């Protein structure tokens, strides 16, 4: 009878240790701080919107692909910082800017 209790305690402690180790390893993979080059902070979004509006003033009738190309060629556009900027992100940026200027690119 004593032997079964010792085995039960060993199994229970092994389970608790394995569970704790699993939770700790899972915690390490969770993003707990922002990336240093995250272009979704308000200052970066404002910078992209300024570049977008400036490039749009040149030719308001251009399509989104041309606008994207002009934005990436702009002097203030940092391709290393905005390395995730793509055409889909531009579309989201246009939709977000329409809250400020409802007639933008209509």
LINRA-V531659 format. One record per backbone hydrogen bond with DSSP energy under -1.0 kcal/mol. NH is the residue of the N-H (numbers start at 0). CO is the residue of the C=O. Records with the same first field share a line. If there is no record, write none. Layout:
NH=CO + CO
This chain:
4=0
5=1
6=2
7=3
8=4
9=5
10=6
11=7
12=8
13=9
14=10
15=11
16=12
17=13
18=14
19=15
20=16
21=17
22=18
23=19
24=20
25=21
26=22
27=23
37=34
44=40
45=41
46=42
47=43
48=44
49=45
50=46
51=47
52=48
53=49
54=50
55=51
56=52
61=58
66=62
67=63
68=64
69=65
70=66
71=67
72=68
73=70
81=77
84=81
89=85
90=86
91=87
92=88
93=89
94=90
95=91
96=92
97=93
98=95
99=96
100=96
103=100
